[in-house]
Amino acid sequence: MSNDTDSFVLLFHFTPYFQTLGMKEIWQQYGSGEKRRMLPLYRAISRLGTPLANTMVKAHILTGDECMSKVRTKHAAVTSDPVQLLMNFGETYTLSKQDEALAEKYLVRVWAGARSTTTAETFETSPTRLENYTSASPGLDCLPPTSSVIKGHIRRGAFLIHRACTLLINIDGPETRLAPVIHGGWEEHLGMLLSTKCLNPLPWSLLILCKCTGKCDTRRCPCHAAGVLCITFCHSKVDNSPCGNLT
């Protein structure tokens, strides 16, 4: 009995395993009040297939659960081909470069949206970040991540997915070895676990594009007045005033 998506995808993932043990029917109560209903998970498996059941929990965790940051919508998470791109993700103790690359390709598709036909495989080659920023005026927190930043998210997802997928392995045997948390996208600081940022700052030479070379000393310079630099992602305006330093 659960109205929690985390519990649903985990039980859905293990339904094929329970069936191999002889369980014929698996139902889950979902919702509350008049909207309460019983979901026949064993029928969903026969209709959707075991591969989707195995990867649904991976797609859910990677796109945001109780421990992970949200990435766009769950609709996009399901329609971005998780079976092909996440089949081996989180299955082993370590994360391979290939699985990391496939996970980024998957998240690029998720971020682009369910109806997108993007062919980009990394956030560095995806035009979405620049298009979003130059077509409107969103904050930096509304922009797609960079490839360097998303690596931390992917590593945290791999760690949590591996723990979820091996939850019932050797349950009656010796304790299963778990990867250290600090190797899974977190770092310890002052007794606390913090998400690794994986930030790669741009070189100073790429940031400065205006003639003042970052040394404006006049109040007539709107960039200097606002305390910002003229960069590629500038909207050519500061406080609705034209930026005179763009070349």
C-alpha positions in Angstrom: 0.0 0.0 0.0 1.7 3.2 -1.1 0.9 6.5 -2.9 4.6 7.1 -3.4 6.1 7.0 -6.9 9.5 5.9 -5.4 7.8 2.8 -3.9 5.8 2.1 -7.1 8.8 2.0 -9.5 10.8 -0.1 -7.0 8.1 -2.7 -6.7 7.5 -2.6 -10.5 11.2 -3.2 -10.9 11.2 -6.3 -8.7 7.9 -7.7 -9.9 9.6 -10.0 -12.5 11.9 -11.3 -9.7 8.9 -12.1 -7.5 7.3 -13.9 -10.4 10.3 -16.2 -10.7 9.8 -17.1 -7.1 6.3 -18.3 -7.9 4.2 -15.3 -7.1 1.2 -15.2 -9.5 -0.4 -11.8 -8.9 1.1 -8.6 -7.5 -1.2 -5.7 -6.8 -0.4 -2.3 -5.4 -2.9 0.1 -3.8 -2.4 3.6 -5.2 -4.2 6.9 -4.4 -6.4 7.8 -1.6 -10.1 8.4 -0.9 -12.4 8.1 -3.9 -9.3 8.0 -6.2 -7.9 4.9 -4.4 -7.4 2.0 -6.9 -5.6 -1.3 -7.2 -2.8 -1.5 -9.8 -2.2 -5.0 -11.2 1.6 -4.9 -11.6 1.8 -8.4 -13.0 -0.4 -7.4 -15.9 1.7 -4.3 -16.5 4.7 -6.5 -16.8 3.1 -8.8 -19.4 2.0 -5.7 -21.4 5.0 -3.4 -21.1 7.8 -6.1 -20.8 10.5 -6.8 -18.4 13.1 -4.5 -19.9 10.9 -1.4 -19.2 10.3 -2.7 -15.7 14.0 -3.0 -15.1 14.8 0.6 -16.4 11.8 2.5 -15.1 13.3 2.8 -11.6 16.5 4.1 -13.2 14.7 6.7 -15.3 12.7 7.8 -12.2 15.8 8.2 -10.0 17.9 10.0 -12.7 15.1 12.5 -13.3 14.4 13.2 -9.7 13.3 11.2 -6.6 13.4 12.1 -2.9 17.2 12.1 -3.1 17.9 13.5 -6.5 17.3 16.9 -8.2 14.4 17.0 -10.6 15.1 17.0 -14.4 12.2 18.2 -16.5 9.1 15.9 -16.6 8.3 12.3 -15.9 6.6 12.2 -19.3 9.9 13.0 -21.0 11.7 10.5 -18.8 9.5 7.7 -20.1 9.5 8.8 -23.8 13.3 9.3 -24.1 14.1 5.7 -24.7 15.3 4.6 -21.2 15.4 0.9 -22.2 18.0 1.5 -24.9 20.1 4.1 -23.0 19.9 2.9 -19.4 19.8 -0.9 -19.6 23.2 -1.3 -18.1 23.3 1.9 -16.0 23.9 1.3 -12.3 24.1 -2.5 -12.7 27.7 -2.8 -11.5 29.8 -1.5 -8.6 31.6 1.0 -10.8 30.3 3.4 -13.5 31.9 3.0 -16.9 32.6 5.9 -19.2 30.2 4.4 -21.8 27.3 4.1 -19.3 28.1 7.7 -18.2 27.9 8.9 -21.7 24.7 7.1 -22.4 23.1 8.5 -19.3 24.1 12.1 -20.4 22.6 11.4 -23.8 19.4 10.3 -22.1 19.2 13.4 -19.9 19.8 15.6 -22.9 16.7 14.1 -24.5 14.7 14.4 -21.3 15.7 18.1 -21.0 14.8 18.8 -24.6 11.3 17.4 -23.9 9.0 14.6 -24.9 8.3 16.0 -28.4 11.9 17.0 -29.2 13.8 15.4 -32.0 17.2 16.5 -30.8 20.2 14.5 -32.0 22.7 16.0 -29.4 24.4 13.5 -27.2 26.0 15.9 -24.7 24.9 19.1 -23.0 28.0 20.8 -24.6 26.8 20.0 -28.1 23.1 20.7 -27.3 22.0 24.2 -28.5 19.2 24.3 -25.8 21.2 26.2 -23.2 22.1 29.1 -25.5 18.7 29.1 -27.2 16.9 29.3 -23.8 19.1 32.1 -22.6 19.1 34.3 -25.7 15.4 33.8 -26.6 14.2 35.1 -23.2 15.5 36.2 -19.9 15.5 33.2 -17.6 17.7 32.9 -14.5 20.8 30.6 -14.6 18.9 28.1 -12.5 16.4 27.6 -15.4 19.1 26.8 -17.9 20.2 23.2 -18.9 23.3 22.1 -17.0 26.7 21.8 -18.6 28.3 18.4 -19.3 30.7 18.9 -16.4 28.0 19.7 -14.0 25.7 16.9 -15.0 28.5 14.3 -14.3 28.0 14.7 -10.6 24.2 14.2 -11.0 24.9 11.1 -13.1 27.3 9.6 -10.5 24.8 10.2 -7.7 22.1 8.5 -9.8 24.3 5.5 -10.5 25.1 5.1 -6.8 21.4 5.2 -5.8 20.3 3.0 -8.7 22.9 0.4 -7.9 21.7 0.3 -4.3 18.0 0.0 -5.4 18.7 -2.7 -8.0 20.7 -4.8 -5.6 18.3 -4.4 -2.7 17.1 -8.0 -2.7 20.4 -9.7 -3.8 21.7 -12.1 -1.3 19.1 -10.9 1.2 19.5 -14.0 3.2 23.3 -14.2 2.7 26.3 -12.0 3.7 25.8 -8.3 3.7 26.2 -6.9 0.2 29.2 -4.6 -0.3 28.2 -1.0 -1.0 30.3 1.6 -2.8 31.4 4.4 -0.5 29.0 7.3 -0.6 31.9 9.8 -1.2 32.6 8.0 -4.5 29.0 8.4 -5.7 28.8 12.1 -6.4 29.0 13.4 -2.8 31.8 14.8 -0.8 32.2 15.2 3.0 32.6 18.6 4.4 32.6 19.5 8.1 30.8 16.2 8.9 28.2 16.7 6.2 27.6 15.1 2.8 27.4 17.6 0.1 26.7 17.1 -3.6 29.8 17.6 -5.7 29.5 20.6 -8.0 31.8 19.5 -10.9 32.1 23.1 -12.0 34.5 24.0 -14.8 34.8 27.8 -14.9 35.3 29.4 -18.3 38.8 30.8 -19.0 39.1 34.5 -18.3 40.0 35.1 -22.0 36.6 33.8 -23.1 34.6 35.8 -20.6 35.7 39.2 -21.6 34.5 40.3 -25.0 34.2 44.0 -24.6 36.8 46.7 -25.5 37.3 47.6 -21.9 38.9 44.1 -21.3 37.2 44.0 -17.9 38.8 47.2 -16.6 35.9 49.6 -17.0 36.5 52.7 -14.8 33.7 55.0 -16.0 30.2 55.2 -14.7 28.9 55.5 -18.2 29.7 51.8 -18.7 26.4 49.9 -17.9 28.4 46.7 -17.4 30.6 48.3 -14.8 27.6 49.9 -13.1 25.9 46.5 -12.9 29.1 44.7 -11.8 28.9 42.2 -14.7 31.1 41.3 -17.7 30.0 41.3 -21.3 29.9 37.7 -22.4 28.5 35.5 -25.1 25.3 34.9 -23.1 24.7 38.6 -22.6 21.3 39.8 -23.7 22.9 43.0 -25.0 21.2 44.9 -22.2 21.7 45.7 -18.5 18.7 46.8 -16.6 16.9 47.3 -20.0 19.7 49.6 -21.1 21.7 48.8 -24.3 25.1 47.3 -23.5 27.6 49.5 -25.3 30.5 47.3 -24.6 29.5 44.4 -26.9 31.7 44.2 -30.0 
